[in-house]
C-alpha cells in the first residue's frame, strides 16, 4: 500500500477528532501534526512530529526550543520552525493575560499563581508580580531566556514596569526546575537585597521573594531572611 493511500483522509479524521472531542482527545504528536499542516500541505507530518518530540523530550519542550535547535532536526525547515515558534509564543501570550480580580494576599495564593506560570517553562524563570495596596494583581512580568542573570537588567525592567502600572507592592519569585536545591543561593539573596533597596527609593515595597521548586517552595520572608526590606 502506498504512503498516499495509507494516509488518505488522515487530516480530515484528525480534524473531526479535534472538533468532536477537543485537544484532550489528541496525543501530543497529533497536536504537533496539526500545527504543521499548513507548512506541509501534502506531506505526512506524523514522522516529523515524532522526531521533534523524541529530540526535545516533550511537546512542551518542542514549543520552547529555539529556531536554531528546531532547524537542526531532520526535515524541519525555516517555515516549520517559525510556525512552532509562533504558536509557542502565542500560548505564552494568552497565558500572560492578567485575569480580573486576582488577589495575592497570602503566601499560598502567590505560590499557587506562580506555579501555574512556572509549569509553562522547562527552563528557570523569574516572575515579578505588581500589586496595589490591597494585593490585587495589576500586572506581571516573566523572564525565561536567561537575561535575568544580569542584576542591572532585572532591576531596570522591574522598576520600569512597577512605575508604569502604578503599583505599591512587588512580589518577586523564581523557579528551580528539576532537582535544583530549593534554598536560596548567595546570589539570590544579594539580588533580592538590591531589588528591595532600589524599589524603596521609589516608594514601592518588596513583599517577598519566593522560590518555586519542583515539589516544594521557599519564602525568604517566612524564613526571616532580609527582614528589614519586606512591607
HUBEL-V218510 format. One record per residue. N is the residue number from 1. PSI is psi in degrees with one decimal (NA if undefined). Layout:
n=<N,N>
psi=<PSI,PSI>
This chain:
n=<1,2,3,4,5,6,7,8,9,10,11,12,13,14,15,16,17,18,19,20,21,22,23,24,25,26,27,28,29,30,31,32,33,34,35,36,37,38,39,40,41,42,43,44,45,46,47,48,49,50,51,52,53,54,55,56,57,58,59,60,61,62,63,64,65,66,67,68,69,70,71,72,73,74,75,76,77,78,79,80,81,82,83,84,85,86,87,88,89,90,91,92,93,94,95,96,97,98,99,100,101,102,103,104,105,106,107,108,109,110,111,112,113,114,115,116,117,118,119,120,121,122,123,124,125,126,127,128,129,130,131,132,133,134,135,136,137,138,139,140,141,142,143,144,145,146,147,148,149,150,151,152,153,154,155,156,157,158,159,160,161,162,163,164,165,166,167,168,169,170,171,172,173,174,175,176,177,178,179,180,181,182,183,184,185,186,187,188,189,190,191,192,193,194,195,196,197,198,199,200,201,202,203,204,205,206,207,208,209,210,211,212,213,214,215,216,217,218,219,220,221,222,223,224,225,226,227,228,229,230,231>
psi=<133.5,159.7,-35.6,-42.4,-37.7,-37.9,9.7,127.8,1.6,-43.9,-37.4,-39.4,-39.0,-43.4,-40.7,-40.3,-42.2,-47.6,-39.8,-29.1,-7.5,-180.0,-26.8,-21.6,-8.6,144.7,160.4,-42.8,-27.3,-37.5,-45.2,-37.4,-48.5,-34.7,-34.1,-1.3,-43.9,-22.1,-37.7,81.5,-23.0,-7.6,147.7,120.9,2.1,-46.5,-37.5,-41.5,-45.3,-41.1,-41.3,-47.6,-38.4,-34.7,-45.0,-13.5,-21.5,164.1,-42.1,-44.3,-32.1,-45.6,-7.0,-4.3,155.7,166.5,-44.6,-41.9,-40.3,-46.8,-10.6,-13.3,137.7,130.9,5.8,106.1,-173.2,-42.1,-42.2,-42.8,-43.7,-36.5,-44.3,-42.9,-41.4,-49.3,-29.6,-45.7,-37.1,-43.3,-42.1,-34.3,-46.0,-41.0,-28.3,-10.3,124.6,119.1,156.2,145.6,40.6,121.9,121.8,68.9,16.4,157.5,-40.4,-40.9,-39.4,-45.9,-44.8,-44.0,-45.1,-35.3,-35.2,-32.7,-47.1,-35.2,-14.4,-8.2,134.0,-18.3,164.4,139.9,157.5,137.8,134.0,126.5,130.5,120.4,155.9,-172.3,-3.5,14.8,23.5,135.0,121.8,-38.8,169.7,161.3,127.6,133.2,130.4,11.0,9.9,-10.4,-14.8,-8.4,-16.3,112.0,-39.4,-38.6,-46.1,-47.0,-43.8,-47.9,-45.4,-43.2,-46.5,-43.9,-33.8,-43.3,-41.7,-39.8,1.5,46.0,165.7,-17.8,144.8,136.8,131.6,137.6,153.2,157.7,150.7,92.1,167.9,-129.3,27.8,148.4,142.7,-24.8,145.4,144.9,171.2,-40.1,-37.9,-45.0,-44.8,-44.4,-42.5,-43.1,-44.9,-43.1,-46.7,-44.9,-38.7,-40.4,-35.6,-33.7,-22.6,23.3,36.0,135.0,145.2,122.2,-33.8,161.9,116.1,134.4,125.4,110.0,-178.9,-42.9,4.7,175.5,165.3,123.8,122.2,-36.4,-48.1,-28.8,2.9,37.7,139.7,46.6,-21.9,-10.8,-13.2,152.1,NA>
